[in-house]
Amino acid sequence: MYNDMQLDALRELANIASGTAATSLSQMLGREVDLQVPRALALPLADAVDAAGDPSETVTGVALPLEGDLEGIVLLLISDEGAAILCRLLGVEPGSDVAESALGEIGNILGASYLAALGSMTGLNLLPSPPTVLTDLLGAIVATVLAQTAGDCDFAFVLDSELDVAGEPCAISFLLLPAGGGADELLTPLGLAGTTA
C-alpha cells in the first residue's frame, strides 16, 4: 500500500503534467483548456478498474505501451459523453474513423505530457509508443490491454483528470499500469519507495 505522502507526490506530478497537457490540447483545439487532477490513487488492479468507472459502461480507451526505463502501459479512458464533446469541439463526427484518430491524438498528447512530467521528476526515460484506440465496454478494454502486458501488471496508478474545454466539462481517467516492480521504480527517485502506510 502507498501512503498519503506518496500519493500526494504522485498527485503533484500529475498536476505539473496537466499544465503541459492543457497547453498542448489548447493549441490542438484552438480553445482555452483547463485540466485538474483532483484524485491520485495507487491501487491493486481490480480496484483500479472499479475506480475508473463501471466495467459495463461504453468508453473510448487510448492505450500507449511504454518503452524506455519503465515497462508497462498507459491507458486513458474517455466516457462516451466526453468523447462526443471532444469530437464536437474538433468538428468531427463521433464514431467515425476521423473521430477515432482525433481521440487517439488527444490521448497521445495527454499520455505523453503525463509521462514527460513523470520522467523529468524521476529521471526515468518514459517513452510512449503509438496509441491504439478502442471503443468498447470499460471492462473489455482493460482486459484487452492487460492481455498485451502478458498479465504482468497487478497494480495501477489512477489519475482522475477533470478537463474543461471552453466551459465544456469532460472527465478522463489516466491509468498507468507498470509491469512487475515498476511502481517502486517511479517512487524510488522521489525518495518514497518502500514507505508503507
N, C-alpha and C positions, 0 to 999 in steps of 0.2 A: 504494500500500500504506500501511496505517496502522501506526504503531509501537506498542511496548508502553505508552508513556506515554499515547498517545491511547486505546488500548483500556482501560487502567486507568481513565481518566477516564470512559469510557462505562460500564464495569462499576460504577464508583462511583455514577454517575447511576442505573443500573438498580437497585442495591441500595437507594438512597434511595427510589426509586419503589416498590420491592417492599414497603417498610414501609407505605406508604399503601395499596397494593393489598391487603395482608394484612388490614389493619384493615377495609377496606370489605367484603372477602369474608367475614371473620369475622362481621360484622353480618348479611350476607345468609344465611350458612349456619347461624348460631347456634352455631358451634363455633370452637375455637381454630385459627387458621391461621398456619403459618409458611411464609414464602416467601423462598428464597435464589436468587441469580443467580451460580452458580459460573463461568460462562463467557460472555464477551462477545467476539464475533467481528465483524470487518468484512471482507467477502468479495465477490469477483465473484459475480454472481447464480447461476451454475451451481454454484459451490462452496457457496454458502449453502443451496441446495436440498438438496445432499448432506448438509450439516451438520445440517439439520433432521430428517433421517431417510431411510428407504428410500422412494423415489418410488412403489413398488408397494404400500406399506402403506396401509391404510384409516385415515383420520384425520378428525376434525371440525375444519374451519377456520372461524375467525371473522375476517372481513375488515372493516376500518374505514378507508374512504377519508379522507384528511387534507384539511382546509381550513385557511385562515389563512396564516401566513408560510412554510409549507413544503408543497409538493405531494408527493403520494406515497400510500402505502397501508400500513397496519399489518395484519399477518396473524398471528393466534395459531393454533397447531396443537396440538390435543389428541389424544393417542392414543386408540384405541378403549377400552383398559383404563382410561385416565384419565377419559374421558367417562362410562364406566359407574360409576366410583367417585363422581364428582361428582353424577350423576343419583341414585344410591342415597342419598347424603347429603342431597339435596334432596327425596327421597321421590317421584321421578318415574320413569316407565318409560323406559329407554333406547330411543332410536329413535322415540319419539312426538313429536308436534308440541310438546307441553309441554316435553319434554326439549330439543328444538332451541331453543326460546325461552329456556329456563333457561341453556343453554350460551352462547347469544348474549349474555345479560346478564352472565354471568361473564367472557366475552371483552371485553365492553364496559367492565366495571369494571377489569379488568387493563390493557387498552389505554389507557383514559382516565387511569389512575393513572401509567403509564409516561410518557405524553405530558405530563401535568401537571408531573411532576418534570423532564423534559427542558426543558419550557417555562420553568419557574422558574429553572433553572440557566443557560439560554441567552438568556432574554429574548424567545424566539420565541413567537408565538401559535400553538399547535398544537391544532387542534380536530378531534376525531374525528366523522365522520358516523355515522348509524345503522348498526349492524352487519348484515352478510349472513352467514348460517350455511350452510356446505356440508359434507356428509359424502360423501367420495369418496376416490380414491387421492390420496396426497400430491402426486404429480406433476401430476395433473389439476387439483387445486385451485390449485396455483401457476400453472399455465398459464392458468387462468381469470382469476385475479387479475391476472396480467400483461397479459392482453388488455384489462382495464379501464383500465390505465395507458397504453394505446397503445404498449406496448413501450418506454416512456421510461426504465425503471429498468434499470440494468446493474450495480447494486451493492446490497448489503443489509447491514444490521446485524442480527446474530443474537444474541439473549439467551436462553440456556437457563435456564428457571426451574424450580426444584425446589419444588413445592408440597406441604406436609404439612398435611392437614386432620384434626385429632383423631387423629394417628398413622397416617393413610392417605396413602401417598406417591402423587404424581401429577406427571408431568413435562409441562411446557407450553413450547413454543418460541415466542418472540416475534420476528417478523421485521419490521423497518422498511425499507421499500423506497422511498427518496427518489427523486423524479424527478431528471432530469439536474442535477448540481451541488449537489443538496440535502445531500449528506454534508458538504461543506465549510461550508454554511450552519449546520449543527449545531455543527461543531467550531470555527468562527471565534470565536464569543463566549467559548469556553473558552480561547482563545489557542493552539489546537492545529492549526488548519488549515494546510496547506502543509508540515507536518513529515512527512517520509517516513522510513521505516526504512532 
